[in-house]
């Protein structure tokens, strides 16, 4: 594997060499910083001891946040679809209930 396809990241004072396509380097660096931050936060709370346990707790917290955000996004999308559907129905009702033809409307202008 060429050196350009690997990235060294530091997480909780430990260095990891990770295979990474060049176009994903920035995202992976960002993810590593985020994970490091979460793990440090958990470790500093003093409630979890051991790097493995800190990593598992960080993974659980991050996964929980991700699933919660996806659920909210799904609800927002559903709400938006329903709102658009309601607006389309109103437009359809308005167009079908107007007895004036296009020619008559133009004459009123």
C-alpha positions in Angstrom: 0.0 0.0 0.0 1.4 3.4 -0.9 2.1 6.0 1.7 -0.4 8.4 0.0 -3.3 6.0 0.8 -2.6 5.9 4.5 -3.2 8.5 7.2 -1.8 8.6 10.7 -4.3 9.8 13.3 -3.9 10.1 17.1 -6.7 9.0 19.3 -6.4 9.1 23.1 -2.6 9.5 22.9 -2.2 6.5 20.6 -1.3 6.7 16.9 -3.1 4.7 14.3 -2.1 4.3 10.6 -5.3 3.9 8.6 -5.8 3.1 4.9 -7.7 6.0 3.4 -8.4 7.2 -0.2 -6.9 10.7 -0.8 -10.3 12.2 -1.3 -11.5 11.0 2.2 -8.5 12.3 4.2 -10.2 15.4 5.5 -13.3 13.5 6.6 -11.3 10.8 8.3 -9.1 13.4 10.1 -12.3 15.1 11.3 -13.8 11.8 12.4 -10.6 11.0 14.3 -10.6 14.4 16.1 -14.3 14.0 17.0 -13.7 10.4 18.4 -10.6 11.6 20.3 -12.7 14.4 21.8 -15.5 12.1 22.9 -13.1 9.6 24.3 -11.3 12.3 26.3 -14.6 13.6 27.6 -15.6 10.2 28.8 -12.2 9.5 30.3 -12.1 12.8 32.1 -15.5 12.1 33.7 -13.7 9.4 35.8 -16.7 7.1 35.5 -15.1 4.8 32.9 -11.7 3.3 33.3 -9.6 1.6 30.6 -9.2 2.6 27.0 -11.3 -0.3 25.7 -14.2 0.7 27.9 -13.8 4.3 27.0 -13.8 3.4 23.3 -17.0 1.3 23.7 -18.8 4.1 25.6 -17.7 6.7 23.0 -18.9 4.4 20.2 -22.3 3.9 22.0 -22.7 7.6 22.6 -21.8 8.5 19.0 -24.1 5.8 17.6 -27.0 6.9 19.8 -26.6 10.5 18.6 -26.4 9.4 15.0 -29.6 7.2 15.3 -31.4 10.0 17.1 -30.5 12.5 14.4 -31.6 10.1 11.7 -34.9 9.5 13.4 -35.5 13.3 13.6 -34.5 13.7 10.0 -37.0 11.0 9.0 -39.7 12.7 11.0 -38.9 16.1 9.4 -38.9 14.5 5.9 -42.3 12.9 6.6 -43.7 16.1 7.9 -42.4 18.0 4.9 -43.9 15.5 2.5 -47.2 15.7 4.2 -47.2 19.5 4.1 -46.4 19.5 0.4 -49.2 16.9 -0.2 -51.6 19.2 1.6 -50.5 22.2 -0.4 -50.9 20.3 -3.7 -54.4 19.3 -2.7 -55.3 22.9 -1.9 -54.0 24.0 -5.3 -55.9 21.2 -7.0 -59.1 22.2 -5.2 -58.6 25.8 -6.0 -58.0 25.1 -9.7 -61.0 22.7 -10.1 -63.4 24.8 -8.1 -62.8 28.1 -10.1 -65.7 28.3 -12.6 -63.9 31.0 -14.7 -62.0 29.9 -17.8 -58.6 31.3 -18.6 -60.1 33.6 -21.2 -62.6 35.1 -18.8 -59.9 35.7 -16.2 -57.7 37.5 -18.7 -60.6 39.8 -19.6 -61.0 40.9 -15.9 -57.4 42.1 -15.7 
